[in-house]
Amino acid sequence: MRTATDTETVPAPTFPEALKVWARIGLLSFGGPAGQIALMHKELVEQRRWIDEARFLHALNFCMLLPGPEAMQLATYVGWRLHGLKGGLAAGLLFVVPGALMMLGLSALYAAYGKVPLAVALLTGVKAAVLAVVVEALLKIAKRALKGNVDWLMAAAAFLAIYLLAVPFPVIVLAAALFGFWRGRSIQLPADIAPPPAIPLSRTLATALAWLAIWVLPLLGLAAIYGREHVLAQIGWFFSKLAMVTFGGAYAVLAYMREAVPREYGWIDKLEMVDALGLAETTPGPLILVTQFVGFLAAMRQGGGDVWLMGVLGAATTTWATFAPCFLWIFTGAPYVERLHAEPRLRSALAAVTAAVVGVILNLTVTFAIDVLSPTARERWYGPLKVYLPDPAALSSLAVALSAVAMVLTFRLHRSVIETLAVCGGLALAARAVGWT
């Protein structure tokens, strides 16, 4: 049985025990990658010690190098580490399915009635609660991951590079890895870490081919049934391409879709793309579920036949094309994470990437906080510098008040994530009832 250690060794959970926790995480994973990583850190590292801090951060570094939703892939990796293939599938699916079902319902309501005011109001409270969880996780991860002055400087440099200079995340990671690799040239492997056995190339290729087939064959089947020009086939092709280049998270995906979808396909317009992100933020799970909304409306409008059936098929096709590749990346690459951990120079490179990732999480925290407190925030350019700033005139007094309540609940009263979400969500709905929005 695999175990995770931190300051003490804790036996790995049974599979039914793990299922309950994965379901809990799937239902509570609001707030995009920052909130989801914070929640998993709290549940898996701090409270249950199923994986130690170092391996959690190494896995996070690995997942951030991959296209697709890093938080979902991190859950899949930890599930795989605890219980193999079935553990990875359970963790990944339970991370996605609750939010996907909720997003399907919201997409149908949107198609029938337009915006859903109750969901918009609830979102204000949810975001305020998640902000407190994100800040708490950032402080804890920084305290444990940044061991010396060099690490702090690397975190600060990564934050400034991504926040002020708009340096792409893969470039930041590559620079940090190269620096760490150079710095680790004289480091010896600790005596208590033995290199894991070599991984046969044939096993890696077999895993990759199997999951490639699982991803692609159903989409080819759709094209064969409906024709290559049918909207379902186009959805499968478009979102499969997107799944291979989605570095930077849901906001980067939205920016690309906002231009490409109306121009190339005409499925939905730019204002509907903004509504899509708002709906995705009201559901748990990856923010990249925003793609499901697009698939639902596209198939409903252009699929022919029963519009509601087509909408469901469009949503299902989009979700499959978006998330099936994540299992391909993780199950193919996960066995190599331990080898990276056991090689001195690669271990040093990962430690440097960890420091840089703290800066990236700080950027996520800052931008998320600005979005919560000032919904009309926007980017401003000052020469080569890009600054994401709140609009003081549009500062939300309700969001400020709810965020203050969430901070008190989290840092002073030490309430759980569920309690904080429930209180802030309830207060947001009460505020809407009395006209405070």
C-alpha positions in Angstrom: 0.0 0.0 0.0 1.3 3.4 -0.9 1.8 5.9 1.9 2.2 9.7 2.1 4.5 11.2 4.6 5.1 14.7 6.0 6.2 14.9 9.6 4.7 11.5 10.2 3.7 8.5 8.1 0.0 8.0 7.4 -1.4 4.9 5.8 -3.0 5.4 2.4 -6.8 5.4 2.6 -9.0 2.6 1.4 -10.5 3.2 -2.0 -14.1 3.8 -0.6 -12.5 6.3 1.8 -10.8 8.1 -1.0 -14.0 8.1 -3.1 -15.8 10.1 -0.4 -13.0 12.7 -0.3 -12.8 13.0 -4.1 -16.6 13.5 -4.2 -16.3 16.2 -1.5 -13.5 18.0 -3.5 -15.5 17.8 -6.7 -18.5 19.4 -5.0 -16.5 22.1 -3.3 -13.9 23.0 -6.0 -15.1 26.6 -6.7 -12.9 29.5 -7.6 -10.8 28.3 -10.5 -7.3 26.8 -10.2 -6.2 28.9 -7.3 -9.2 27.9 -5.2 -9.1 24.3 -6.3 -5.4 23.9 -5.6 -5.9 25.5 -2.2 -8.8 23.1 -1.4 -6.8 20.0 -2.4 -3.8 21.2 -0.4 -6.0 21.6 2.7 -7.8 18.3 2.3 -4.9 16.0 1.0 -1.7 17.5 2.6 -2.8 19.3 5.8 -5.8 17.4 7.1 -5.3 13.8 5.8 -1.5 13.7 4.9 -2.2 11.3 2.0 0.6 13.0 0.1 3.5 15.0 1.6 4.2 18.6 0.8 7.2 18.0 -1.5 5.4 15.5 -3.7 2.3 17.6 -3.8 4.3 20.6 -5.1 6.3 18.4 -7.5 3.1 17.0 -8.9 1.6 20.5 -9.2 4.7 21.6 -11.1 4.4 18.7 -13.5 0.7 19.4 -14.0 1.3 23.0 -14.7 3.6 22.1 -17.6 0.7 20.2 -19.3 -2.1 21.6 -21.4 -5.5 21.5 -19.8 -6.8 22.2 -16.3 -3.9 21.7 -13.9 -6.1 21.2 -10.8 -8.1 18.4 -12.3 -4.8 16.8 -13.5 -3.3 17.2 -10.0 -6.3 15.4 -8.5 -5.9 12.6 -11.1 -2.3 12.2 -10.3 -2.8 12.0 -6.5 -5.7 9.5 -7.1 -3.3 7.4 -9.3 -0.6 7.6 -6.7 -2.9 6.3 -4.0 -4.8 3.6 -5.9 -3.4 3.3 -9.4 -5.5 3.5 -12.6 -8.9 3.2 -10.8 -7.8 5.9 -8.3 -6.8 8.3 -11.0 -10.0 7.8 -12.9 -12.1 8.2 -9.8 -10.3 11.4 -8.7 -10.4 12.9 -12.2 -14.0 12.1 -13.0 -15.3 13.2 -9.6 -13.5 16.4 -10.0 -15.2 17.1 -13.3 -18.6 15.4 -13.3 -20.5 17.4 -10.6 -19.6 20.7 -12.2 -20.3 19.3 -15.7 -23.8 18.3 -14.7 -24.5 21.6 -13.0 -23.1 23.4 -16.1 -25.4 21.4 -18.3 -28.4 22.5 -16.2 -27.3 26.1 -16.3 -26.7 26.0 -20.0 -30.3 24.7 -20.5 -31.7 27.4 -18.3 -29.7 30.0 -20.1 -31.0 28.7 -23.5 -34.5 28.8 -22.2 -34.6 32.0 -20.1 -31.3 33.9 -20.6 -29.2 34.9 -17.6 -30.1 33.3 -14.2 -30.1 36.1 -11.6 -30.1 33.8 -8.6 -26.9 32.1 -9.8 -25.3 35.5 -10.4 -26.1 36.5 -6.8 -24.9 33.3 -5.3 -21.6 33.6 -7.3 -20.8 36.8 -5.3 -20.8 34.9 -2.0 -19.0 31.9 -3.4 -16.2 34.0 -4.8 -15.8 35.9 -1.5 -15.5 32.6 0.4 -13.1 31.1 -2.1 -10.9 34.2 -1.9 -10.2 33.5 1.8 -9.4 29.9 1.1 -7.0 31.0 -1.7 -5.2 33.5 0.5 -4.8 30.9 3.3 -3.4 28.3 0.9 -1.0 30.8 -0.7 0.5 31.8 2.7 0.9 28.1 3.8 2.4 27.0 0.5 4.8 29.9 0.4 5.9 29.3 4.0 6.7 25.6 3.3 8.0 25.9 -0.3 10.3 28.9 -0.1 13.3 27.8 1.9 15.8 30.6 1.4 16.4 34.0 -0.1 17.0 32.6 -3.6 13.6 30.9 -3.5 11.9 34.1 -2.4 13.6 36.1 -5.1 12.5 33.5 -7.7 8.9 33.6 -6.6 9.0 37.4 -6.7 10.6 37.4 -10.2 8.0 34.9 -11.5 5.1 37.1 -10.1 6.5 40.3 -11.7 7.2 38.5 -15.0 3.7 37.2 -15.3 1.8 40.1 -13.8 3.7 43.1 -15.2 5.4 41.7 -18.4 2.8 39.1 -19.5 5.5 36.5 -19.9 3.9 33.2 -20.8 3.8 30.7 -18.0 5.8 28.0 -19.9 8.6 30.5 -20.4 8.7 31.2 -16.7 8.7 27.5 -15.8 11.5 26.8 -18.4 13.7 29.6 -17.1 13.2 28.4 -13.5 13.9 24.8 -14.4 17.2 25.7 -16.2 18.3 27.8 -13.3 17.5 25.0 -10.9 19.3 22.5 -13.1 22.4 24.6 -13.1 22.2 25.3 -9.4 21.9 21.6 -8.7 25.1 20.5 -10.5 26.9 19.8 -7.2 24.0 18.4 -5.2 24.1 14.8 -4.1 21.0 12.6 -3.8 19.9 12.3 -0.1 20.7 8.9 1.3 17.1 8.1 2.1 15.9 8.5 -1.5 16.6 5.5 -3.7 16.1 6.0 -7.5 12.9 4.2 -8.6 13.1 1.4 -11.1 13.4 2.2 -14.8 10.1 2.5 -16.7 10.0 0.3 -19.8 9.4 2.4 -22.9 7.0 -0.2 -24.2 4.7 0.4 -21.2 4.8 4.1 -21.8 3.9 3.8 -25.5 1.1 1.3 -24.7 -0.4 3.6 -22.2 -0.2 6.6 -24.5 -1.7 4.7 -27.5 -4.6 3.2 -25.3 -5.6 6.6 -24.0 -5.2 8.3 -27.4 -7.6 5.7 -28.8 -10.1 6.3 -25.9 -9.9 10.0 -26.7 -10.2 10.0 -30.5 -12.3 7.0 -31.5 -15.6 8.2 -30.1 -15.1 11.5 -31.8 -14.3 9.7 -35.1 -17.5 7.7 -34.5 -19.6 10.9 -34.3 -18.1 12.1 -37.5 -18.9 8.8 -39.2 -22.5 8.9 -38.0 -23.4 12.5 -38.6 -20.9 13.5 -41.3 -17.7 15.5 -41.1 -19.5 18.8 -41.7 -22.0 18.3 -38.9 -21.7 20.6 -35.9 -21.0 17.7 -33.5 -18.0 16.6 -35.6 -16.8 20.2 -35.8 -17.2 20.6 -32.0 -15.1 17.4 -31.4 -12.4 18.6 -33.8 -12.2 22.2 -32.5 -12.1 21.3 -28.8 -9.6 18.5 -29.3 -7.3 21.0 -30.9 -8.0 23.4 -28.0 -7.2 20.6 -25.5 -3.6 20.4 -26.9 -2.8 24.1 -26.6 -4.7 25.2 -23.5 -1.7 26.5 -21.5 -2.6 29.3 -19.1 -6.0 28.1 -17.8 -9.6 28.9 -18.6 -9.0 32.7 -19.0 -6.5 32.0 -21.8 -9.0 29.6 -23.4 -11.8 32.2 -23.2 -9.6 34.8 -24.8 -8.9 32.5 -27.7 -12.5 31.2 -28.0 -14.0 34.7 -27.8 -12.2 35.5 -31.1 -12.2 32.2 -32.9 -15.7 30.8 -32.2 -17.7 33.9 -33.4 -15.4 34.5 -36.4 -14.8 30.9 -37.6 -17.9 29.1 -36.6 -20.6 31.6 -35.6 -21.8 29.3 -32.8 -22.3 32.1 -30.2 -21.4 35.8 -30.0 -18.8 37.5 -27.8 -21.3 38.7 -25.2 -22.5 35.1 -24.7 -18.9 34.1 -24.2 -18.7 36.4 -21.2 -21.9 35.0 -19.9 -20.4 31.5 -20.3 -17.5 32.3 -18.0 -19.9 33.7 -15.4 -21.9 30.5 -15.4 -18.7 28.4 -15.2 -17.7 30.3 -12.1 -20.9 29.5 -10.4 -20.2 25.7 -10.6 -17.6 23.6 -9.0 -14.9 21.9 -11.1 -12.5 23.4 -13.7 -13.3 26.8 -15.1 -12.6 25.3 -18.5 -16.1 23.8 -18.3 -16.9 27.1 -20.0 -16.4 25.1 -23.2 -19.4 23.0 -22.4 -21.7 26.0 -22.6 -20.4 26.7 -26.1 -20.9 23.1 -27.2 -24.4 23.0 -25.8 -25.6 26.2 -27.6 -23.7 25.3 -30.8 -25.3 21.9 -31.2 -28.7 23.2 -30.1 -28.7 25.9 -32.7 -27.1 24.1 -35.6 -27.5 20.3 -35.0 -31.0 19.9 -36.4 -33.6 17.5 -35.0 -34.6 17.7 -31.4 -32.8 20.8 -30.2 -32.5 19.7 -26.5 -31.1 16.3 -27.4 -28.6 18.0 -29.7 -27.7 20.4 -26.9 -26.9 17.5 -24.6 -24.9 15.8 -27.2 -23.0 19.0 -27.9 -22.2 19.4 -24.3 -21.1 15.8 -23.9 -18.9 16.0 -27.0 -17.2 19.1 -25.8 -16.6 17.7 -22.3 -15.1 14.5 -23.8 -12.9 16.3 -26.2 -11.7 18.6 -23.4 -11.0 16.2 -20.6 -10.2 12.8 -22.1 -6.7 14.2 -23.1 -6.0 15.0 -19.4 -6.0 11.3 -18.6 -3.7 10.7 -21.5 -1.2 13.2 -20.2 -1.3 12.1 -16.6 -1.4 8.3 -17.0 1.5 8.5 -19.5 3.6 10.9 -17.6 2.8 10.2 -13.9 5.3 7.3 -13.5 8.1 9.7 -14.4 7.4 12.2 -11.7 9.0 10.0 -9.1 12.1 9.6 -11.3 12.3 13.4 -11.5 12.1 13.5 -7.7 15.0 11.1 -7.4 17.5 12.7 -9.8 19.6 15.4 -8.0 19.8 18.0 -10.8 16.2 17.4 -11.8 15.2 17.5 -8.2 16.9 20.9 -8.0 15.1 22.0 -11.2 11.8 21.0 -9.7 12.6 22.9 -6.5 13.2 26.0 -8.6 10.0 25.5 -10.5 8.2 25.2 -7.2 9.5 28.6 -6.1 8.4 30.1 -9.4 5.0 28.4 -9.1 4.5 30.2 -5.8 4.8 33.5 -7.7 2.3 32.2 -10.3 -0.1 31.3 -7.5 0.3 34.8 -6.1 -0.6 36.2 -9.5 -3.7 34.0 -9.6 -4.6 35.2 -6.1 -4.1 38.9 -6.9 -6.1 38.7 -10.2 -8.8 36.6 -8.5 -9.1 39.1 -5.7 -9.4 42.0 -8.1 -12.1 40.2 -10.1 -14.0 39.5 -6.8 -13.9 43.1 -5.6 -14.2 44.9 -8.9 -16.1 43.0 -11.6 -15.2 45.7 -14.2 -11.4 45.4 -13.7 -9.4 45.5 -16.9 -5.8 45.4 -18.1 -3.9 48.6 -18.7 -0.7 48.9 -20.6 2.1 51.4 -19.6 4.7 50.9 -22.3 5.9 47.3 -22.0 4.2 46.9 -18.6 0.7 45.2 -18.3 -1.1 46.0 -15.1 -4.4 44.4 -14.1 -6.1 47.0 -11.9 -9.5 47.3 -10.2 -11.9 50.1 -11.2 -12.3 52.2 -8.0 -15.6 53.6 -9.2 -17.0 50.1 -9.6 -15.7 48.6 -6.4 -18.4 46.3 -5.1 -19.3 47.1 -1.5 -21.1 43.8 -1.2 -18.1 41.8 -2.4 -15.9 43.7 0.0 -18.2 43.0 3.0 -18.6 39.3 2.1 -14.8 39.0 1.6 -14.2 40.5 5.1 -16.7 38.0 6.6 -14.9 35.1 4.8 -11.5 36.3 6.1 -12.9 36.4 9.7 -14.4 33.0 9.3 -11.2 31.5 7.9 -8.4 33.2 9.8 -10.0 34.1 13.1 -12.8 31.5 13.7 -11.0 28.7 11.7 -14.3 27.5 10.1 -14.3 24.9 7.4 -14.6 25.5 3.7 -18.2 24.2 3.7 -19.2 26.5 6.5 -17.6 29.5 4.9 -19.2 28.8 1.6 -22.6 28.3 3.2 -22.4 31.5 5.2 -21.2 33.7 2.4 -23.6 32.2 -0.1 -26.5 32.7 2.3 -25.5 36.3 3.0 -25.2 37.0 -0.8 -28.7 35.7 -1.4 -30.1 37.7 1.6 -28.4 40.8 0.2 -30.1 40.3 -3.2 -33.4 39.9 -1.4 -33.1 43.3 0.1 -31.7 44.9 -3.1 -28.0 45.1 -2.2 -26.2 43.9 -5.3 
